[in-house]
Amino acid sequence: MTALPDRDGRFGRFGGRFVPETLMAPLLELERAYRAARRDPTWRRRFAELLADYAGRPTPLYFARRLTEHCGGARIYLKREDLCHTGAHKINNVLGQALLAGRMKKRRVIAETGAGQHGVATATAAALLGLECEVYMGAEDIERQALNVFRMRLLGARVIPVDAGSRTLKDAINEALRDWVTNVRTTYYLLGSALGPHPYPMMVRDFHAVIGRETRRQARTALGRLPDVLVACVGGGSNAIGLFHPFLGDRRVRIIGVEPGGEGIATGRHGASMTAGRVGVLHGCMSYVLQNDDGQIATAHSISAGLDYPGVGPEHAYYRDGGRFEFVSITDEEALEGFRALTRLEGIMPALESAHAVAHAMRLAKTLARSRAIVIGLSGRGDKDVHVVAKALA
Amino acid sequence: MAPAATSRLATVFAELRRRGERALVAYLTAGDPSLADTRRLVRAAAARGADIVELGVPFSDPIADGPVIQRAAMRALARGTSVARVLETVATLRAETAVPLVLLTYYNPVLAFGLKAFAQTAADAGVDGVIVADLPPEEADPFAAEAEAAGLDLVHLVAPTSTPPRVRLIARRSRGFIYVVSLTGVTGERRESPRDLAAQIRTLRRLTTKPVCVGFGIANPDQVAAVGRLADGVIVGSAIVRLIEERAESPTLVQDVGDFIAALKEPLRVRL
């Protein structure tokens, strides 16, 4: 297996650097800085220490006994990223990039956020490392995720509402990119998903790959072998690529990404780029994109703000085309059922993003033998979504 | 078809050089307030002093644009402006004016139309050049090949952050002219004048004889005059688009935009 991305930042035809010229030299500089940091043992040790002592790694691989019994099929395990500091996997990538920002002598970091988890994680790392932090967030998401907005402010970050377009994650990324184009000499753009121009998809994947590496080790202990299936939700795809990537070479491990089916693919109100998108360029990379015939980007829809995005990371697109990754979609309603089941049966409230993976894994478990084992990437906890769930179940 | 399309830009710069003038490049977002208005505005711009007209093909997520041009793109899209309809408008305009027309857009609408189809349809319609804001030279080969085959100039941009090897690459690849982005930022009016512009242009002059046009942040005749002392052409966008936004409902829209363009061109007529 050759190492991807290639030197142009491509995963086959996907990826690349489709950005205004102003950002090209900074992206090349970022890539050099990242590669140098990765070779630096002192920097690597610092990152590993923060993951262990600050983020709380390794996170457990938990056998969900009652959920398994309820489904009556394959054994279901949860990779508990919800137990990470700040409540989601996002902190892995944020600590890596914030350390890199410090190494590059950038004192100001900017970030985009959808559900607010990446914004909270970035504000957290900025507080920890003494960096100035501004977070772009769609005005609609600010309403949906008021608690996370308050958390970011408490942590000392400035939250900048984005009123353009669909007022969600896509528009927050547009605005963060515009800020970066303007302030590129002093500012580090701390992108939160495995998308955007090279080197972001590679870097974000590498920082999250700890999820999959731990899972391999823990599965060997718990099962004496690797799991049969991995299931994770995919918006941009950062938690999923982190879980999946270390298993790429294990051909017997099935890998399934779960996209937000919103109100149903047929309604057009969803965020399932793999299922209903076409190859295009959004936010600096080539991938599958929800768009109309004229190449205008569509508005995504999902009950979970973190999956409410019309594109998907380029590496996912590559492995989908190659048949290594499968993609399915789960509707808002099904995700809510997943949320309820995990909450009631295990006392674990998943983020609505992760609830998509739970819902699909439950469906799949019923069709598999009891000897099989499924690992769900439980990317985040659901406290932030309680009011959304309350409204939906009312 | 193809050679004529390429030469319109070259002819204009050669003619201006002969007269000791610099080019005024006027930017309009196609379809704002309507495509019929775009036609009238392009004709007026050409008549009142624009040497080249840049037509923005609206895109839903214009990351290189500031609020003024973002709003114009949203208005144009809301009115049903599409790539195909912009190209039809250009074809109609071609019969009405000889002014060189350059499309400015983003890569996704071009990809969705099809690289070959876009290049050929645009060239057939009478488009002279294309600028794709998020297509740096490293990613441009597939589209550059189609543009060249169709006789369409693919214009590349140089930014203040471009390193010397990148400036060389862009100077070599750019066709028609070289678009110098005057500042690190998105499109939009600025009060201050760009710094380090003279050095950037001197670097380019050593590398190439291709015409150099400067854009981003240039909003009034004084700024045009200052930049016009350095470059072969000055690009004004947001200030014109803002005027169109303000006067969209006014019966004097075309007249007012024409007056503004005449005022912008004035300092560029002075022999240096």
Contacts between the chains, C-beta under 8 A, distances in Angstrom:
chain1	res1	chain2	res2	distance
A	8	B	138	6.7
A	16	B	138	8.0
A	16	B	139	5.5
A	17	B	136	6.6
A	17	B	138	6.5
A	17	B	139	6.5
A	18	B	107	5.6
A	18	B	134	4.8
A	18	B	135	6.5
A	18	B	136	7.7
A	18	B	139	5.6
A	19	B	63	7.9
A	19	B	134	5.7
A	19	B	136	6.7
A	20	B	63	7.1
A	20	B	64	4.6
A	20	B	133	5.7
A	20	B	134	5.9
A	20	B	136	7.8
A	20	B	157	7.2
A	20	B	159	7.1
A	20	B	181	7.8
A	21	B	136	5.4
A	21	B	156	7.3
A	21	B	157	4.6
A	21	B	158	6.6
A	21	B	159	4.3
A	21	B	161	7.8
A	21	B	162	6.1
A	21	B	166	7.6
A	21	B	170	7.2
A	21	B	181	6.8
A	22	B	159	3.9
A	22	B	160	7.2
A	22	B	161	5.3
A	22	B	181	6.3
A	22	B	184	5.6
A	22	B	185	7.8
A	23	B	161	7.7
A	24	B	136	5.0
A	24	B	138	7.5
A	24	B	159	7.6
A	24	B	161	7.6
A	24	B	162	7.2
A	24	B	166	6.5
A	25	B	159	7.8
A	25	B	161	4.7
A	25	B	162	6.1
A	25	B	163	5.1
A	25	B	166	6.3
A	26	B	161	6.2
A	164	B	70	6.4
A	164	B	74	7.9
A	165	B	60	6.8
A	165	B	61	7.1
A	165	B	74	7.9
A	170	B	61	6.8
A	171	B	61	7.9
A	174	B	61	5.4
A	174	B	62	7.8
A	174	B	63	5.3
A	177	B	63	4.6
A	178	B	63	6.1
A	178	B	64	7.9
A	178	B	66	7.5
A	178	B	186	5.0
A	181	B	63	7.5
A	181	B	64	6.9
A	181	B	184	6.5
A	181	B	185	6.0
A	181	B	186	5.9
A	182	B	184	6.1
A	182	B	185	4.1
A	182	B	186	6.5
A	183	B	184	7.6
A	184	B	161	6.3
A	184	B	184	5.8
A	185	B	161	7.6
A	185	B	184	6.9
A	278	B	112	7.6
A	279	B	111	7.6
A	280	B	108	4.8
A	280	B	111	5.8
A	280	B	112	6.5
A	281	B	106	7.8
A	281	B	107	4.7
A	281	B	108	4.8
A	281	B	111	6.2
A	281	B	134	7.0
A	282	B	61	6.8
A	282	B	108	6.6
A	283	B	61	7.7
A	283	B	63	7.5
A	284	B	134	7.2
A	289	B	108	7.2
A	291	B	108	6.8
A	291	B	112	6.5
A	293	B	112	6.8
A	294	B	82	4.5
A	294	B	83	5.8
A	294	B	84	7.6
A	294	B	109	6.3
A	294	B	112	6.3
A	294	B	113	7.8
A	295	B	59	7.5
A	295	B	83	7.0
A	295	B	108	4.5
A	295	B	109	3.6
A	295	B	110	7.3
A	295	B	111	6.4
A	295	B	112	2.9
A	295	B	113	6.7
A	296	B	59	6.9
A	296	B	60	4.3
A	296	B	77	6.4
A	296	B	109	7.1
A	297	B	60	4.6
A	297	B	61	5.2
A	297	B	108	7.1
